[in-house]
Amino acid sequence: INAEYMGDGKTAFIGLGFEERAEAFDFTVALQDFKKYLNNVQKPKVKEEEKDYSLKEEISVNFVVKKTNDKNNDEKEEKKEEEEDSSDFSLKPPPTSTTKKKK
């Protein structure tokens, strides 16, 4: 351990001995934790300035929402997606299943 006298600048080395390796390790970890604690106390955490994301009085945002028939709209979107996807590889769609009852 390196001990330093406050203000004078004089230092002294202090040697410690432990019988067990685990005890020496625990002591080293405790010293490291204390050093981290001292660094946090000496250097207070600087908070970032809070950013203001609110809209100013002069600014307005408008949203236009169209009401659509979900079933028809979904079918149209699916057809568009199929047409876009089929540009690389195209197959004919399967035949429609029209079952006629025989009398």
DSSP file (Angstrom, degrees, kcal/mol; ACC not computed):
  #  RESIDUE AA STRUCTURE BP1 BP2  ACC     N-H-->O    O-->H-N    N-H-->O    O-->H-N    TCO  KAPPA ALPHA  PHI   PSI    X-CA   Y-CA   Z-CA
    1    1 A I              0   0    0      0, 0.0    13,-3.5     0, 0.0     2,-0.7   0.000 360.0 360.0 360.0 136.6    0.0    0.0    0.0
    2    2 A N  E     -A   13   0A   0     11,-0.2     2,-0.4     9,-0.0    11,-0.2  -0.907 360.0-166.3-102.3 111.9    1.3    3.5   -0.9
    3    3 A A  E     -A   12   0A   0      9,-3.5     9,-2.9    -2,-0.7     2,-0.4  -0.850   1.1-165.2-102.7 133.5    0.3    5.9    1.9
    4    4 A E  E     -A   11   0A   0     -2,-0.4     2,-0.4     7,-0.2     7,-0.2  -0.968  19.4-128.0-122.1 132.3    0.6    9.6    1.2
    5    5 A Y     >  -     0   0    0      5,-2.9     4,-1.5    -2,-0.4     3,-0.4  -0.619  36.9-109.4 -76.8 131.6    0.5   12.3    3.8
    6    6 A M  T  4 S-     0   0    0     -2,-0.4     2,-0.2     1,-0.2    -1,-0.1  -0.409  92.1  -4.4 -67.7 128.0   -2.1   15.0    2.9
    7    7 A G  T  4 S+     0   0    0     -2,-0.2    -1,-0.2     1,-0.1    -2,-0.0  -0.014 121.2  73.9  86.7 -31.9   -0.6   18.3    1.8
    8    8 A D  T  4 S-     0   0    0     -3,-0.4    -2,-0.2    -2,-0.2    -1,-0.1   0.802  87.7-137.9 -87.5 -30.3    3.0   17.4    2.6
    9    9 A G     <  +     0   0    0     -4,-1.5     2,-0.2     1,-0.3    -3,-0.1   0.457  53.8 140.0  85.9   0.2    3.6   15.1   -0.4
   10   10 A K        -     0   0    0     -5,-0.2    -5,-2.9    -4,-0.0     2,-0.3  -0.562  33.3-163.4 -78.2 142.1    5.5   12.5    1.6
   11   11 A T  E     -A    4   0A   0     -7,-0.2     2,-0.3    -2,-0.2    -7,-0.2  -0.897  11.0-169.6-125.4 155.6    4.8    8.9    0.8
   12   12 A A  E     -A    3   0A   0     -9,-2.9    -9,-3.5    -2,-0.3     2,-0.5  -0.997  18.2-134.7-142.4 142.6    5.4    5.7    2.6
   13   13 A F  E     -A    2   0A   0     -2,-0.3     2,-0.5   -11,-0.2   -11,-0.2  -0.862  18.7-165.4 -99.2 127.8    5.0    2.1    1.4
   14   14 A I        -     0   0    0    -13,-3.5     2,-0.4    -2,-0.5    -2,-0.0  -0.958   7.1-151.4-114.9 124.9    3.2   -0.3    3.8
   15   15 A G        -     0   0    0     -2,-0.5     2,-0.4     2,-0.0    -2,-0.0  -0.782  10.5-168.6 -97.7 137.7    3.5   -4.0    3.2
   16   16 A L        -     0   0    0     -2,-0.4     2,-0.4     2,-0.0    -2,-0.0  -0.950   3.9-158.0-123.4 145.1    0.8   -6.4    4.2
   17   17 A G        -     0   0    0     -2,-0.4     2,-0.4     7,-0.0    -2,-0.0  -0.968   4.4-167.2-124.5 141.0    1.0  -10.2    4.4
   18   18 A F        -     0   0    0     -2,-0.4    -2,-0.0     1,-0.1     6,-0.0  -0.956  20.0-146.9-125.6 144.7   -1.9  -12.7    4.3
   19   19 A E  S    S+     0   0    0     -2,-0.4     2,-0.4     1,-0.1    -1,-0.1   0.851  87.6  50.3 -76.6 -34.7   -1.8  -16.4    5.1
   20   20 A E  S  > S-     0   0    0      1,-0.1     4,-1.5     0, 0.0     5,-0.1  -0.843  73.0-141.4-109.2 142.1   -4.5  -17.2    2.6
   21   21 A R  H  > S+     0   0    0     -2,-0.4     4,-2.4     1,-0.2     5,-0.2   0.866 103.4  58.5 -65.5 -36.5   -4.6  -16.1   -1.1
   22   22 A A  H  > S+     0   0    0      1,-0.2     4,-2.5     2,-0.2    -1,-0.2   0.876 104.0  51.4 -62.4 -38.4   -8.4  -15.6   -0.9
   23   23 A E  H  > S+     0   0    0      2,-0.2     4,-2.2     1,-0.2    -1,-0.2   0.903 109.7  49.4 -65.4 -40.8   -7.9  -13.0    2.0
   24   24 A A  H  X S+     0   0    0     -4,-1.5     4,-2.2     2,-0.2    -2,-0.2   0.903 111.6  49.4 -64.1 -41.2   -5.4  -11.1   -0.1
   25   25 A F  H  X S+     0   0    0     -4,-2.4     4,-2.5     2,-0.2    -2,-0.2   0.930 110.1  50.1 -63.9 -45.4   -7.7  -11.1   -3.1
   26   26 A D  H  X S+     0   0    0     -4,-2.5     4,-2.2     1,-0.2    -2,-0.2   0.893 110.6  50.2 -59.9 -40.6  -10.7   -9.8   -0.9
   27   27 A F  H  X S+     0   0    0     -4,-2.2     4,-2.2     2,-0.2    -1,-0.2   0.912 110.3  49.6 -64.6 -42.5   -8.5   -7.0    0.5
   28   28 A T  H  X S+     0   0    0     -4,-2.2     4,-2.2     1,-0.2    -2,-0.2   0.911 111.2  49.0 -62.8 -42.9   -7.4   -6.0   -3.0
   29   29 A V  H  X S+     0   0    0     -4,-2.5     4,-2.5     1,-0.2    -1,-0.2   0.899 109.4  52.5 -64.2 -40.6  -11.0   -5.9   -4.2
   30   30 A A  H  X S+     0   0    0     -4,-2.2     4,-2.2     1,-0.2    -1,-0.2   0.901 109.4  49.3 -62.8 -40.5  -12.0   -3.8   -1.2
   31   31 A L  H  X S+     0   0    0     -4,-2.2     4,-2.2     2,-0.2    -1,-0.2   0.898 110.8  50.1 -64.7 -40.2   -9.3   -1.3   -2.0
   32   32 A Q  H  X S+     0   0    0     -4,-2.2     4,-2.2     2,-0.2    -2,-0.2   0.908 110.4  49.8 -64.7 -41.8  -10.4   -1.1   -5.6
   33   33 A D  H  X S+     0   0    0     -4,-2.5     4,-2.2     1,-0.2    -1,-0.2   0.906 110.9  49.6 -62.4 -41.4  -14.0   -0.5   -4.6
   34   34 A F  H  X S+     0   0    0     -4,-2.2     4,-2.5     2,-0.2    -1,-0.2   0.888 108.9  52.5 -65.6 -38.1  -12.9    2.2   -2.2
   35   35 A K  H  X S+     0   0    0     -4,-2.2     4,-2.1     2,-0.2    -2,-0.2   0.906 109.8  48.8 -63.9 -41.1  -10.9    3.9   -4.9
   36   36 A K  H  X S+     0   0    0     -4,-2.2     4,-2.1     2,-0.2    -2,-0.2   0.903 110.1  52.5 -62.8 -40.9  -13.9    3.8   -7.2
   37   37 A Y  H  X S+     0   0    0     -4,-2.2     4,-2.1     1,-0.2    -2,-0.2   0.923 109.0  49.1 -60.9 -45.3  -16.0    5.3   -4.4
   38   38 A L  H  X S+     0   0    0     -4,-2.5     4,-2.4     1,-0.2     5,-0.2   0.892 109.4  52.2 -62.8 -39.4  -13.5    8.2   -3.9
   39   39 A N  H  X S+     0   0    0     -4,-2.1     4,-1.9     1,-0.2    -1,-0.2   0.887 110.8  47.8 -64.4 -37.9  -13.4    8.9   -7.7
   40   40 A N  H  < S+     0   0    0     -4,-2.1    -2,-0.2     2,-0.2    -1,-0.2   0.856 112.8  48.3 -71.0 -34.8  -17.2    9.2   -7.7
   41   41 A V  H  < S+     0   0    0     -4,-2.1    -2,-0.2     1,-0.2    -1,-0.2   0.903 114.3  45.6 -71.5 -40.9  -17.3   11.4   -4.7
   42   42 A Q  H  < S+     0   0    0     -4,-2.4    -2,-0.2     1,-0.2    -1,-0.2   0.849 117.3  44.3 -72.3 -34.5  -14.6   13.7   -6.0
   43   43 A K  S  < S-     0   0    0     -4,-1.9    -1,-0.2    -5,-0.2     3,-0.1  -0.824  83.0-153.5-113.3  91.4  -16.1   14.0   -9.5
   44   44 A P        -     0   0    0      0, 0.0     2,-0.2     0, 0.0    -3,-0.1  -0.337  31.6 -97.9 -63.7 145.9  -19.9   14.5   -9.2
   45   45 A K        -     0   0    0     -5,-0.2     2,-0.6     1,-0.1    -5,-0.0  -0.434  33.3-134.0 -67.7 132.4  -21.8   13.2  -12.2
   46   46 A V        -     0   0    0     -2,-0.2     2,-0.3    -3,-0.1    -1,-0.1  -0.780  17.8-139.3 -90.2 121.7  -22.7   15.9  -14.6
   47   47 A K        -     0   0    0     -2,-0.6     2,-0.1     1,-0.1     3,-0.1  -0.601  19.0-117.9 -81.0 139.8  -26.3   15.7  -15.7
   48   48 A E        -     0   0    0     -2,-0.3     2,-0.1     1,-0.1    -1,-0.1  -0.472  37.3 -97.5 -72.5 147.1  -27.0   16.4  -19.3
   49   49 A E        -     0   0    0     -2,-0.1     2,-0.3     1,-0.1    -1,-0.1  -0.430  41.8-112.1 -64.7 137.0  -29.2   19.3  -20.1
   50   50 A E        -     0   0    0     -2,-0.1     2,-0.3    -3,-0.1    -1,-0.1  -0.561  30.5-133.3 -73.6 130.9  -32.7   18.3  -20.6
   51   51 A K        -     0   0    0     -2,-0.3     2,-0.8    -3,-0.0    -1,-0.1  -0.664   9.1-135.0 -88.2 139.3  -33.7   18.8  -24.2
   52   52 A D        +     0   0    0     -2,-0.3    -1,-0.0     1,-0.1    -2,-0.0  -0.836  28.5 169.7 -97.6 109.1  -37.1   20.5  -24.9
   53   53 A Y        +     0   0    0     -2,-0.8    -1,-0.1     2,-0.1     2,-0.1   0.269  37.1 121.4-100.8  10.0  -38.9   18.6  -27.6
   54   54 A S        -     0   0    0      1,-0.1     2,-0.2     0, 0.0    -2,-0.1  -0.376  69.0-105.4 -74.2 153.7  -42.2   20.5  -27.1
   55   55 A L        -     0   0    0      1,-0.1    -1,-0.1    -2,-0.1    -2,-0.1  -0.543  32.2-120.9 -78.6 142.3  -43.7   22.4  -30.0
   56   56 A K    >   -     0   0    0     -2,-0.2     3,-0.9     1,-0.1    -1,-0.1  -0.335  29.1-104.9 -74.6 164.9  -43.5   26.1  -30.0
   57   57 A E  T 3  S+     0   0    0      1,-0.2    -1,-0.1    -2,-0.1    -2,-0.1   0.816 118.5  52.9 -63.5 -31.5  -46.7   28.1  -30.1
   58   58 A E  T 3  S+     0   0    0      2,-0.0     2,-0.4     0, 0.0    -1,-0.2   0.697  96.1  81.7 -78.5 -18.5  -46.2   29.1  -33.8
   59   59 A I    <   +     0   0    0     -3,-0.9     2,-0.3     2,-0.0    -4,-0.0  -0.707  55.0 178.3 -96.3 135.7  -45.8   25.5  -35.0
   60   60 A S        -     0   0    0     -2,-0.4     2,-0.5     2,-0.0    -3,-0.0  -0.973  16.8-148.5-132.8 152.2  -48.6   23.2  -35.7
   61   61 A V        -     0   0    0     -2,-0.3     2,-0.4     2,-0.0    -6,-0.0  -0.978  12.3-162.0-121.2 128.7  -48.8   19.7  -37.0
   62   62 A N        -     0   0    0     -2,-0.5     2,-0.4     2,-0.0    -2,-0.0  -0.917   2.3-165.7-114.1 137.2  -51.7   18.4  -39.1
   63   63 A F        -     0   0    0     -2,-0.4     2,-0.6     2,-0.0    -2,-0.0  -0.977   6.6-155.4-120.2 133.0  -52.5   14.8  -39.7
   64   64 A V        -     0   0    0     -2,-0.4     2,-0.5     2,-0.0    -2,-0.0  -0.941  11.8-172.4-109.3 120.3  -54.9   13.7  -42.4
   65   65 A V        -     0   0    0     -2,-0.6     2,-0.4     2,-0.0    -2,-0.0  -0.956   8.7-153.8-116.4 121.3  -56.6   10.3  -41.7
   66   66 A K        -     0   0    0     -2,-0.5     2,-0.6     1,-0.0    -2,-0.0  -0.767  12.7-133.5 -96.0 137.4  -58.7    8.8  -44.4
   67   67 A K        +     0   0    0     -2,-0.4     2,-0.3     2,-0.0    -2,-0.0  -0.783  34.4 175.6 -88.9 125.6  -61.4    6.4  -43.5
   68   68 A T        -     0   0    0     -2,-0.6     2,-0.7     4,-0.0     3,-0.1  -0.875  40.9-102.0-128.5 160.3  -61.3    3.3  -45.7
   69   69 A N     >  -     0   0    0     -2,-0.3     4,-2.6     1,-0.2     5,-0.2  -0.749  33.7-150.1 -79.7 115.0  -63.1    0.1  -46.0
   70   70 A D  H  > S+     0   0    0     -2,-0.7     4,-2.7     1,-0.2     5,-0.2   0.865  89.2  51.5 -60.4 -41.1  -60.7   -2.3  -44.4
   71   71 A K  H  > S+     0   0    0      2,-0.2     4,-1.9     1,-0.2    -1,-0.2   0.953 115.7  39.4 -64.8 -50.5  -61.6   -5.4  -46.4
   72   72 A N  H  > S+     0   0    0      1,-0.2     4,-2.3     2,-0.2    -1,-0.2   0.898 116.6  51.3 -66.2 -39.8  -61.3   -3.8  -49.8
   73   73 A N  H  X S+     0   0    0     -4,-2.6     4,-2.4     1,-0.2    -2,-0.2   0.912 108.8  50.7 -64.3 -42.8  -58.2   -1.9  -48.8
   74   74 A D  H  X S+     0   0    0     -4,-2.7     4,-2.3    -5,-0.2    -1,-0.2   0.898 110.3  49.9 -62.2 -40.9  -56.5   -5.0  -47.5
   75   75 A E  H  X S+     0   0    0     -4,-1.9     4,-2.3     2,-0.2    -1,-0.2   0.914 110.7  49.3 -64.9 -42.4  -57.2   -6.8  -50.8
   76   76 A K  H  X S+     0   0    0     -4,-2.3     4,-2.3     1,-0.2    -2,-0.2   0.909 111.3  49.3 -63.1 -41.6  -55.8   -4.0  -52.8
   77   77 A E  H  X S+     0   0    0     -4,-2.4     4,-2.5     1,-0.2    -1,-0.2   0.899 110.0  51.2 -64.9 -39.9  -52.7   -3.8  -50.7
   78   78 A E  H  X S+     0   0    0     -4,-2.3     4,-2.5     2,-0.2    -1,-0.2   0.910 110.3  49.1 -63.5 -41.7  -52.2   -7.6  -51.0
   79   79 A K  H  X S+     0   0    0     -4,-2.3     4,-2.5     2,-0.2    -2,-0.2   0.910 111.3  49.6 -64.1 -41.5  -52.5   -7.4  -54.8
   80   80 A K  H  X S+     0   0    0     -4,-2.3     4,-2.4     2,-0.2    -2,-0.2   0.918 111.5  48.6 -62.6 -43.0  -50.0   -4.5  -55.0
   81   81 A E  H  X S+     0   0    0     -4,-2.5     4,-2.7     1,-0.2    -2,-0.2   0.902 111.3  50.3 -64.2 -40.7  -47.6   -6.5  -52.8
   82   82 A E  H  X S+     0   0    0     -4,-2.5     4,-1.9     1,-0.2    -1,-0.2   0.912 111.1  48.7 -63.7 -41.7  -48.0   -9.5  -55.0
   83   83 A E  H  < S+     0   0    0     -4,-2.5     4,-0.2     2,-0.2    -2,-0.2   0.896 113.5  46.8 -65.1 -39.8  -47.4   -7.5  -58.2
   84   84 A E  H >< S+     0   0    0     -4,-2.4     3,-0.9     1,-0.2    -2,-0.2   0.901 114.9  46.2 -68.1 -40.5  -44.3   -5.9  -56.6
   85   85 A D  H >X S+     0   0    0     -4,-2.7     3,-0.9     1,-0.2     4,-0.6   0.788 104.0  63.6 -72.4 -27.2  -42.9   -9.2  -55.4
   86   86 A S  T 3< S+     0   0    0     -4,-1.9    -1,-0.2     1,-0.2    -2,-0.2   0.465  74.9  91.5 -80.4   0.8  -43.6  -11.0  -58.8
   87   87 A S  T <4 S+     0   0    0     -3,-0.9    -1,-0.2    -4,-0.2     3,-0.2   0.845  94.3  37.0 -65.0 -32.4  -41.2   -8.8  -60.7
   88   88 A D  T <4 S+     0   0    0     -3,-0.9     2,-0.4     1,-0.3    -1,-0.2   0.852 133.2  14.5 -85.7 -38.0  -38.4  -11.3  -60.1
   89   89 A F  S  < S-     0   0    0     -4,-0.6     2,-0.4     2,-0.0    -1,-0.3  -0.980  72.0-166.9-143.9 122.7  -40.3  -14.5  -60.4
   90   90 A S        +     0   0    0     -2,-0.4     2,-0.3    -3,-0.2    -3,-0.0  -0.934  11.0 169.3-123.2 138.3  -43.7  -14.9  -61.8
   91   91 A L        -     0   0    0     -2,-0.4    -2,-0.0     3,-0.0    -5,-0.0  -0.957  40.8-103.0-133.4 152.5  -46.2  -17.7  -61.7
   92   92 A K        -     0   0    0     -2,-0.3    -2,-0.0     1,-0.1     0, 0.0  -0.527  45.0-106.8 -72.4 144.9  -49.8  -17.8  -62.7
   93   93 A P        -     0   0    0      0, 0.0     3,-0.1     0, 0.0    -1,-0.1  -0.353  43.6 -92.1 -68.2 155.2  -52.2  -17.7  -59.7
   94   94 A P        -     0   0    0      0, 0.0     3,-0.1     0, 0.0    -3,-0.0  -0.282  51.2 -91.6 -65.5 153.5  -53.9  -20.9  -58.8
   95   95 A P        -     0   0    0      0, 0.0     2,-0.1     0, 0.0    -3,-0.0  -0.312  45.5-104.1 -65.6 149.9  -57.4  -21.4  -60.4
   96   96 A T        -     0   0    0     -3,-0.1     2,-1.1     1,-0.1     0, 0.0  -0.438  31.7-116.3 -73.0 148.8  -60.3  -20.3  -58.4
   97   97 A S        +     0   0    0     -2,-0.1     2,-0.7    -3,-0.1    -1,-0.1  -0.736  42.0 167.1 -92.1 100.7  -62.3  -22.9  -56.7
   98   98 A T        -     0   0    0     -2,-1.1     2,-0.6     2,-0.0    -2,-0.0  -0.934  14.0-168.1-114.0 108.7  -65.7  -22.9  -58.2
   99   99 A T        -     0   0    0     -2,-0.7     2,-0.5     2,-0.0    -2,-0.0  -0.852   2.9-160.9-100.9 125.4  -67.6  -26.0  -57.2
  100  100 A K        -     0   0    0     -2,-0.6     2,-0.4     0, 0.0    -2,-0.0  -0.902  16.2-131.5-106.6 131.1  -70.8  -26.6  -59.0
  101  101 A K        -     0   0    0     -2,-0.5     2,-0.4     2,-0.0    -2,-0.0  -0.640  18.2-138.0 -81.8 132.6  -73.3  -29.0  -57.5
  102  102 A K              0   0    0     -2,-0.4    -1,-0.0     1,-0.1     0, 0.0  -0.740 360.0 360.0 -91.3 137.7  -74.7  -31.6  -59.8
  103  103 A K              0   0    0     -2,-0.4    -1,-0.1     0, 0.0    -2,-0.0   0.416 360.0 360.0-105.0 360.0  -78.3  -32.3  -59.6
